[in-house]
């Protein structure tokens, strides 16, 4: 079964008077049906993207030399994609009062999910002074509707 990738851009702002710590792995996406998803690393996301766009066809069109050249270019593109996703990911951070941070969280969603009319993004932050926990919950609506992958007429 195919898995979809759901990127969410997140902005975290410390409106308190204390220093807080935020970790990307403390976020949870909860769908209305009760399914929960943790953020997925950019490397896994990049691997999913790479597996759907390989260079196998280049061997047929250009022979082995063409394949090796395109494989090298594909490897460079894959490395650039991984670096780009890592740079865009929300980083673990410590925020002083009134500071903010932003970045993307990437979630892998099962292929049978073709729409997300509502969900909740939950997170924990920690006060640096005594390590007490702050829980946050943000309702999300209309994250997306997409069609199932089209199948060829031969299937």
C-alpha positions as CSV (number, residue, x, y, z in Angstrom):
1,X,0.0,0.0,0.0
2,X,1.3,3.4,-1.0
3,X,2.0,6.0,1.7
4,X,1.4,9.7,1.3
5,X,3.6,12.5,2.6
6,X,1.9,15.3,4.6
7,X,4.2,18.3,5.3
8,X,3.0,20.8,7.9
9,X,4.7,24.2,8.4
10,X,4.8,24.9,12.1
11,X,5.6,28.2,13.8
12,X,6.3,28.1,17.6
13,X,6.3,31.3,19.6
14,X,7.2,31.6,23.3
15,X,4.7,34.0,24.7
16,X,5.6,33.2,28.3
17,X,8.1,34.9,30.5
18,X,10.2,31.7,30.9
19,X,12.6,29.9,28.6
20,X,11.0,26.8,27.0
21,X,12.4,23.8,25.0
22,X,10.6,22.4,22.0
23,X,11.4,19.1,20.4
24,X,10.0,18.0,17.0
25,X,9.5,14.5,18.2
26,X,7.1,15.7,20.8
27,X,4.5,16.6,18.1
28,X,1.7,14.2,17.3
29,X,-0.8,14.5,14.5
30,X,-4.2,13.0,15.5
31,X,-6.8,12.3,12.8
32,X,-10.5,12.4,13.5
33,X,-10.7,8.6,13.3
34,X,-8.2,8.3,16.2
35,X,-5.1,7.4,14.2
36,X,-2.0,9.1,15.4
37,X,1.2,9.9,13.6
38,X,4.6,11.1,14.7
39,X,6.9,13.2,12.5
40,X,9.1,11.3,10.1
41,X,12.7,12.2,9.5
42,X,13.6,14.1,6.4
43,X,15.9,11.2,5.3
44,X,12.9,8.8,5.3
45,X,10.8,11.3,3.4
46,X,13.6,11.8,0.9
47,X,13.9,8.0,0.5
48,X,10.2,7.8,-0.3
49,X,10.5,10.5,-2.9
50,X,13.5,8.9,-4.4
51,X,11.9,5.5,-4.7
52,X,9.1,6.9,-6.7
53,X,11.5,8.7,-9.2
54,X,14.4,6.3,-9.9
55,X,16.7,6.2,-12.9
56,X,15.9,2.7,-14.2
57,X,14.4,4.1,-17.4
58,X,17.7,5.7,-18.3
59,X,19.4,2.3,-18.8
60,X,16.9,1.5,-21.5
61,X,17.3,4.8,-23.3
62,X,21.0,5.4,-23.0
63,X,22.7,2.1,-22.2
64,X,25.1,1.5,-19.3
65,X,27.2,4.7,-19.9
66,X,24.1,6.8,-19.9
67,X,22.8,5.0,-16.8
68,X,26.0,5.6,-14.9
69,X,26.0,9.3,-15.8
70,X,22.4,9.7,-14.9
71,X,22.8,7.6,-11.8
72,X,25.6,10.0,-10.6
73,X,23.3,13.0,-11.4
74,X,20.4,11.3,-9.6
75,X,22.6,10.7,-6.6
76,X,23.6,14.3,-6.4
77,X,20.0,15.4,-6.8
78,X,19.0,12.9,-4.0
79,X,21.7,14.4,-1.7
80,X,20.5,17.9,-2.4
81,X,16.9,16.9,-1.7
82,X,17.9,15.3,1.6
83,X,19.9,18.4,2.6
84,X,17.0,20.7,1.6
85,X,14.4,18.7,3.6
86,X,16.8,18.7,6.7
87,X,17.2,22.4,6.5
88,X,13.4,22.9,6.3
89,X,12.5,20.6,9.1
90,X,11.5,22.2,12.5
91,X,14.6,21.9,14.7
92,X,14.7,21.1,18.4
93,X,15.1,24.5,20.0
94,X,15.2,26.5,23.2
95,X,13.2,29.7,23.1
96,X,13.6,32.7,25.3
97,X,10.5,34.9,26.0
98,X,9.1,36.3,22.7
99,X,11.4,34.2,20.5
100,X,10.0,32.0,17.8
101,X,11.1,29.2,15.5
102,X,9.6,27.7,12.4
103,X,10.0,24.7,10.1
104,X,8.2,21.7,8.6
105,X,7.1,18.5,10.2
106,X,6.7,15.6,7.8
107,X,4.1,12.9,8.4
108,X,3.7,9.6,6.5
109,X,0.0,9.0,6.0
110,X,-1.4,5.6,4.9
111,X,-2.5,5.4,1.3
112,X,-6.1,4.6,2.2
113,X,-6.4,8.1,3.7
114,X,-7.5,10.3,0.8
115,X,-8.7,13.3,2.8
116,X,-8.1,14.9,6.1
117,X,-11.1,17.1,6.9
118,X,-10.0,17.7,10.4
119,X,-7.1,16.7,12.7
120,X,-5.3,17.9,15.8
121,X,-1.7,18.8,16.1
122,X,-0.5,18.2,19.7
123,X,2.8,19.1,21.2
124,X,4.7,19.3,24.4
125,X,7.1,22.0,25.5
126,X,9.2,22.1,28.6
127,X,10.0,24.9,31.0
128,X,13.8,25.1,31.4
129,X,13.5,26.3,35.0
130,X,11.9,23.2,36.4
131,X,11.4,20.8,33.4
132,X,7.6,21.0,33.9
133,X,5.6,20.2,30.8
134,X,3.3,22.5,28.8
135,X,0.8,20.7,26.5
136,X,-0.5,22.4,23.4
137,X,-3.3,21.3,21.1
138,X,-4.2,22.9,17.8
139,X,-7.3,21.9,15.8
140,X,-6.7,21.7,12.1
141,X,-9.3,21.7,9.4
142,X,-9.2,20.8,5.7
143,X,-5.6,19.6,5.6
144,X,-6.3,18.3,2.1
145,X,-8.2,16.1,-0.2
146,X,-6.5,14.2,-2.9
147,X,-7.4,11.5,-5.4
148,X,-6.1,8.0,-5.3
149,X,-3.3,7.3,-7.7
150,X,-4.6,6.8,-11.2
151,X,-4.3,3.4,-12.6
152,X,-3.6,2.6,-16.3
153,X,-6.3,1.0,-18.3
154,X,-4.2,-2.1,-18.5
155,X,-4.6,-2.9,-14.8
